[in-house]
Amino acid sequence: MTRTEIAILGPGALGSILAAHLVAAGHRVVVLARGERARNIQQQGLRIKGLARISTSVAVITDPSELRAAEVLIVATKTPGTQAALERLRHVEVGVAFSVQNGVLKDELLAGVFGADHVLGALADTSGELLPSGEVLFTRNVNLPLGELTGGAGRATRIAALIDAAGVRSSAVPDILAREWSKFTAWVSLMGLAAVTRSPTWRYLSDPDCALMLVRVTREVALLAQTQGVTLKEEGILFPLRPVLEAPEAEAVAAVRATGERLRTDAPDHRMSSLQDLEAGRPLEVEETLGHAARLASKLNLSLPRLETFYHLVAGIDRLRQIHS
């Protein structure tokens, strides 16, 4: 059975970017993969292009029972099936685990398997795209914050430092839960609009009706965050949260549209991962993200009709994709 320094569950775009950089920096890394992705990595290694050019081999585990221990476990799979995937790793001796998945349910799922004292919070303002060739296009390298769920940097300091030194920007932060919720608050509307419009990000951010919907959905998710005792940060993802949440609606819409115009110039090809998944025929991240938020709102007796609409609309799009694929 395998013992390793770092195990990465899910070598898709971000998982491959992390694995390739860490291997190139001299760390002991294994990736847990299956199917065609596992075969591709075994035959051709990890191949990164774009913001970095790396081609390296990496140990691949296709049977989770073969992994015995990992000092650090990084979960980088898409959210569908996360619970089942983690259950297959319940036997693993894990020092610390963190997830770079979308949504805010991920920490709870990790704690349920490995114990809360073994879990760090994390989020990724870092992105890439897994290409049909098996290569990964590295497109965004802003930050990968890590922190203790109870507050403070703690163990995250060392891990963030080694990731950052490897070339993927990372930092230890004292307020990771606020940051996770801030990203999720912005991500919900971006994800939904990408799935509905099937357009590059700048296009729907620039459109007046789409920008209005983004503002209204974002404000609903912010209300949900506040009921959890979370004070949101200024930073969201792609656009600043404060003007969207606090300015008069017309000004908030104008701020979103201005962000769209900047992306039109600076990143015209940027596409949310939900759009990438939709076009590639992969399942959308619905239940563990939008669905989790909608169910939490219902449990708290919060009326968030636009969030509820987005959830059911995107769930329907995902279901129709599966029927016709």
C-alpha positions, 0 to 999 in steps of 0.5 A: 500500500502507498504512503505519500506526501501529497495525494490529489483526488481528481486530476482534472484541470486544477488537480493536474495543475497542482500535481504537476507543479508539486512534482516539478518542485520535488514533492512526492505526489500521487493522483487518484484517477480512473478511466480514460483520465488515468490511462492518459496520465499513465501513458503521457504524464501531466502536460500543462501549457498556458501560464506554465509549461510542464510535462512530467510523469506522476504516480497514478492510483486507480484503486483507492484501497491502495492508498494507505496514508497521505500527509496532505489530501487535496480534493479536486474532483467535480462535486457530483459523487464527492461523498461516495469518493470520500467514503472510498478513502475513509481508511486512509491516514490523513494528516490534513485534507482540504478541497478546492471544489466549488461550494461550501458543503465540501468542508462538511463532507471532509469532516464527516470522513476524516474528522473536523480536526483534520480539515482545512478550508480552501478556495481556488481563484485559480483555473484551467481547462482540461482539453480533449488531448489530455493537456491542461490549459492553465489560464488563471493563477491569482491565489489559493487561500488556505486556513483553519476552519476555526480561524487563524492560519495554523497548519495552513501556513506550511502547506500554502508556502510549499504550494506557492513555492511550487508556482501555484500562488497560495497564501495562509489566511485567518478568515477562510470561511468568510472567503469561501462564502464570498466566493460562493456568493459570487459563483452561484450567479456566474455558474447559473448564467454560464449554463443558461446563456452558454456564452463566454463570461464577458458576454453575459456580464456585459448584458443589462438583463443578465447583469441585473439577474446576477445582482439579484441572485448574488444578493439572495445568496449573501442573505443566506451567508449572513444567516450563517453568521458569515461576514462577506469579504470584498473579494468575490470571484471575477467581480467585487462584491461590495458594490453589487451588494451595497450600491443602488441596483442600477449602480450595481448593474453598471459595475457588473457590466463594467467588469464584463467590458474589462473581461472582454479586453483582458480575458475574452475567452474566459468560460466558467467551468460549468460551461466547459462541463456542459460543452464536454458532456460532463455532469454539472455541479448542481446538487452539492452547490446550488441544491445545497444552498436552496435546501439550506434556505428552505431549512431556514425558512428563507424565501430566495426565489431567484436562487430557487429558480436558478437551482431548478433551471440548471438541474433541468439543463443537466438532466436534459443533457444526460437524456440526450447524450 
